[in-house]
């Protein structure tokens, strides 16, 4: 592989890795927790636990029951709802 091609390949791999590692913002996290039944959000934190970057929300559903929702902040996937 020629040097310019090698540099281009490295740049493309780095860009793809950075795109995968970007996390969703607080606005997206709020949309996800509300779409999953949380009507009142009391706490919303971004944290890293066991190598996973995630959003953790605590609040109430429409019936006033406590809820806790965890969202993978890279994939936007809901990890748990309690």
C-alpha positions in Angstrom: 0.0 0.0 0.0 1.4 3.4 -0.9 1.9 6.0 1.8 -1.0 8.3 0.7 -3.3 5.3 0.5 -2.2 4.1 4.0 -2.8 7.6 5.4 -6.3 7.7 3.8 -7.2 4.2 5.1 -6.1 5.2 8.7 -8.1 8.4 8.5 -11.2 6.5 7.4 -10.9 4.0 10.1 -10.4 6.7 12.7 -13.5 8.6 11.5 -15.6 5.4 11.7 -14.3 4.7 15.2 -15.1 8.2 16.4 -18.6 8.1 14.9 -19.3 4.8 16.8 -18.1 6.3 20.1 -20.2 9.4 20.0 -22.9 9.4 22.5 -26.5 10.7 22.3 -27.2 14.0 24.0 -29.5 14.8 26.9 -32.3 15.9 24.5 -32.3 12.4 22.8 -32.1 10.7 26.2 -35.2 12.7 27.3 -37.1 11.7 24.2 -36.3 8.0 24.8 -37.3 8.0 28.5 -40.6 9.8 27.7 -41.3 7.3 24.9 -40.9 4.5 27.4 -43.5 5.9 29.8 -41.7 8.3 32.1 -43.8 11.4 32.4 -41.9 13.2 35.1 -38.1 13.1 35.0 -36.6 13.8 38.4 -33.0 12.9 37.6 -31.1 12.3 34.4 -27.3 11.5 34.6 -24.7 10.4 32.1 -22.3 7.9 33.6 -19.8 5.1 32.7 -20.3 1.8 34.4 -18.4 -1.5 33.5 -17.1 0.1 30.3 -20.6 1.1 29.1 -21.5 4.8 28.7 -25.1 5.2 29.6 -27.8 7.6 30.6 -29.7 6.8 33.8 -33.1 8.4 34.4 -35.3 8.3 37.5 -38.8 9.6 37.6 -42.5 8.8 37.6 -44.9 7.2 35.1 -48.4 8.5 34.4 -49.8 6.6 37.4 -47.2 8.2 39.8 -45.1 5.1 40.2 -41.3 5.4 40.4 -39.4 4.4 37.3 -35.7 3.9 36.5 -34.5 3.7 32.9 -31.0 3.0 31.6 -30.0 3.8 28.0 -26.8 2.9 26.2 -25.6 6.3 25.2 -23.8 5.0 22.0 -26.5 2.8 20.5 -29.5 4.5 22.1 -30.7 1.1 23.1 -32.8 0.8 26.3 -30.8 -1.4 28.7 -33.4 -1.7 31.5 -36.7 -0.3 32.7 -37.5 -0.8 36.4 
